[in-house]
Amino acid sequence: MLKQRISELEVEIEAYNELLAELPDVFERRFQQRLDPLIERYQPLAEQVDQDQIEWPQQALPGSSEPDNIVRCLVLRLLNFLQKRQRSA
């Protein structure tokens, strides 16, 4: 009876180990599911910022002290990071 119980527990432990092995993928998929709507929402903004930089390159310099430009740079960096993150997933 003890041997049977040990066998059952070993099977259960193996099942838990398989679940643990899948856990990082589950979290990655869930993170990507939450990230996709954000990327879709901010993609037009990134394109607009890119277009603004093409039209007004002197105003879009990262070294400028205007608050606008700081926000633009941060948005661009954030969007670039999110896009790289999405491609790597």
C-alpha positions in Angstrom: 0.0 0.0 0.0 2.8 2.4 0.8 4.5 1.7 -2.5 1.3 2.4 -4.4 0.9 5.7 -2.5 4.6 6.6 -3.2 3.9 5.9 -6.9 0.8 8.1 -6.9 2.8 10.9 -5.2 5.6 10.6 -7.8 3.1 10.9 -10.6 1.6 14.0 -8.9 5.0 15.5 -8.4 5.8 15.0 -12.1 2.6 16.7 -13.1 3.4 19.7 -10.8 6.9 19.8 -12.4 5.4 19.9 -15.9 3.1 22.8 -14.8 6.0 24.7 -13.3 7.9 24.2 -16.6 5.0 25.8 -18.5 4.5 28.7 -16.0 7.0 31.2 -17.7 5.3 30.7 -21.0 1.9 31.2 -19.5 3.1 34.5 -17.9 4.7 35.6 -21.1 1.5 34.9 -23.1 -0.6 36.8 -20.5 1.8 39.7 -20.6 1.7 39.8 -24.4 -2.1 39.7 -24.3 -2.2 42.8 -22.1 0.6 44.5 -24.1 -1.0 44.1 -27.5 -3.9 46.5 -27.0 -1.5 49.2 -25.6 0.7 48.8 -28.6 -2.3 49.1 -31.0 -3.5 52.2 -29.1 -0.2 54.0 -29.1 1.0 53.0 -32.6 -0.9 55.9 -34.3 0.6 58.2 -31.7 4.1 56.9 -32.5 3.5 57.4 -36.2 2.2 60.9 -35.6 5.3 61.7 -33.5 7.5 60.3 -36.2 5.7 62.4 -38.8 6.1 65.5 -36.6 9.8 64.9 -36.2 10.1 64.7 -40.0 8.2 67.9 -40.5 9.8 69.8 -37.6 13.2 68.2 -37.0 14.6 71.3 -35.1 11.8 71.1 -32.6 12.1 67.3 -32.0 15.7 67.4 -30.8 16.2 65.4 -27.6 18.4 68.1 -26.1 15.7 70.7 -26.3 14.4 72.0 -23.0 10.8 72.3 -24.2 8.4 70.0 -22.2 6.8 68.9 -25.5 10.0 67.4 -26.7 10.7 65.6 -23.5 7.3 63.9 -23.7 7.9 63.1 -27.4 11.2 61.5 -26.6 9.8 59.5 -23.7 6.8 58.3 -25.8 9.1 57.3 -28.7 11.4 55.4 -26.3 8.5 53.7 -24.7 7.0 52.7 -28.0 10.3 51.4 -29.3 10.8 49.4 -26.2 7.2 47.9 -26.5 7.7 47.1 -30.1 11.0 45.3 -29.4 9.4 43.5 -26.6 6.6 42.3 -28.8 9.0 41.1 -31.6 11.1 39.2 -29.1 8.1 37.4 -27.6 
